Amino acid sequence: DSRMTSALIGASSVKQLEENVAALAGPALTADELKEIDTFAVDTAGTNIWAGRG
């Protein structure tokens, strides 16, 4: 998705941050795994998440 320019990760402790960074050294997702993930992706372009609030 060209609209995504970065990913933010959250960590509530230094240990959790270290674990998240260590996960980057793991194996990359296969093409089949990425394809399966894409089946759950929803295009929300034009969706106003704030509509009806306020």
N, C-alpha and C positions, 0 to 999 in steps of 0.2 A: 504494500500500500504506500503510494508516494506521499500520502499526507502524514505518515509517521516519520518523524525525524529523529526521535530518540526514545529510549525506554527508561523509565525511572524505577529503581528498586527501593524498597523500604526495608529498613532493619531497625529493630528495637534494642539491639545490643551490638557491641563490637564482635562478639562471637558469631552472631547471626550474619553480620556483614562478611566476616571471614569465610563462613560456610557458603554464602552466595557467590563470592568471588571464586572460591575453590571449585564450584560447580561449572565454571566456565572451562575448566580443563577437561571436562568429561567429553564423551563422544558426541559428534554432531548428529542432529536428527537426520534420518534417512528421507529420501524423496517420498516414500510411502507414508512415513509418519507426518511429514509436512502436509501431504495431501489430505490425510485424515483430519488434521487440525483445521485445515481450510474448510472442511464440511461444517464446522461449527462457527466459522467466522460470519458475521453479519455486517452488511454494508449499512452504516448508520448515517451516511452523508445526507445532510438536509434535516436530520432529526433535531428538534429543539428539546433538549432534556429539561429545560426550565419552563416549558409551556404549562399553563394551568397552576403555576405556583405564584405566591406572592400576595 
